Amino acid sequence: MPYETLDHTADYGFIVHSDTLEGLFVESARAMFKEMVENFEDVKPSKCIDVELEEETLEDLFISWLNELLFHFEAHRMLFSKFEVKINGQKLKGKACGEPMDKNRHEMVIGIKSATYHQLKIWQDEKGWHARFICDV
């Protein structure tokens, strides 16, 4: 199981696992959108956006990545289902593919507004990479 949700009073929390750092960013984005839309498997990756980010820290890069995707959801009503990420130092080059939300086809479950730094933790151990993060809903 690449992720689990956390009980949190007013927000929505995740713990995500992956073998690689890039995979952690991909799985975190996937977890977020999978929880937002009931029928995530029906989101077709027909339109892609490129994402290029550079931040001071890994934590900043992680939050910026997730919030960039949420921006495209809010501004363009894009739901994403496929993600690619390459990380080189503090730079990220990525791609997110999906389609515009269609109320006749996509059943929204929760509205995530942003990924936050609250309780954010990214770590690596013998099992791989892990992230704990909380999103505002």
SVG drawing of the C-alpha trace seen along z (x, -y; Angstrom):
<svg xmlns="http://www.w3.org/2000/svg" viewBox="-24 -30 46 32">
<polyline fill="none" stroke="black" stroke-width="0.4" points="0.0,0.0 1.7,-3.2 -0.2,-5.5 -2.5,-5.7 -4.7,-8.5 -4.4,-10.1 -7.2,-11.1 -6.9,-14.9 -9.4,-17.2 -10.2,-19.6 -7.8,-18.7 -6.7,-15.6 -3.5,-13.8 -1.4,-11.3 1.6,-9.0 3.1,-8.0 5.7,-5.3 8.0,-4.7 11.2,-3.0 12.6,-6.2 12.4,-9.9 10.9,-10.6 8.4,-7.9 7.5,-9.5 6.5,-12.7 4.5,-10.8 2.7,-8.6 1.9,-11.7 0.3,-13.5 -1.6,-10.3 -2.8,-9.9 -4.0,-13.4 -6.1,-13.2 -7.2,-9.7 -8.8,-10.9 -10.4,-13.9 -12.3,-12.0 -14.3,-8.9 -13.7,-7.3 -10.0,-8.2 -9.5,-5.3 -11.8,-7.0 -9.6,-10.1 -8.1,-9.9 -4.5,-11.2 -5.4,-13.0 -3.9,-16.4 -0.5,-17.0 1.2,-20.0 4.9,-20.4 6.1,-21.5 9.5,-22.9 10.4,-24.0 13.4,-25.0 13.4,-25.4 15.8,-25.8 14.9,-22.5 13.4,-19.1 10.4,-20.0 9.8,-23.2 10.1,-21.3 7.6,-18.7 5.0,-21.3 5.5,-23.4 5.0,-20.3 1.7,-19.4 0.4,-23.0 1.3,-23.5 -1.0,-20.6 -3.7,-21.9 -3.4,-25.3 -4.2,-23.7 -7.1,-22.0 -8.5,-25.2 -7.7,-27.5 -8.4,-25.1 -10.5,-22.3 -7.9,-19.7 -7.9,-16.3 -4.7,-14.5 -4.1,-10.7 -0.6,-10.2 2.6,-11.8 6.3,-11.8 9.0,-13.4 12.8,-13.9 14.7,-15.5 18.2,-16.8 19.3,-18.5 16.7,-21.1 15.2,-21.1 12.2,-19.2 11.1,-18.6 7.7,-16.9 4.6,-16.2 1.0,-15.7 -1.6,-14.3 -5.3,-14.2 -8.4,-15.9 -10.8,-18.7 -13.3,-17.8 -16.6,-16.7 -19.4,-16.7 -21.2,-14.1 -18.2,-11.7 -16.2,-12.6 -17.6,-12.3 -15.8,-14.6 -15.3,-13.4 -13.3,-16.1 -11.9,-19.5 -8.3,-19.8 -7.2,-23.5 -3.5,-23.2 -0.7,-21.0 0.8,-22.5 3.9,-22.4 2.0,-21.3 3.5,-18.1 5.4,-17.7 8.1,-15.1 10.1,-13.4 12.5,-10.7 14.4,-7.7 15.1,-4.4 15.9,-0.9 12.4,-0.4 12.6,-3.4 11.3,-7.0 8.3,-8.2 6.4,-11.5 3.8,-12.6 1.8,-15.7 -1.4,-17.5 -3.7,-19.2 -6.2,-21.9 -9.7,-21.0"/>
</svg>
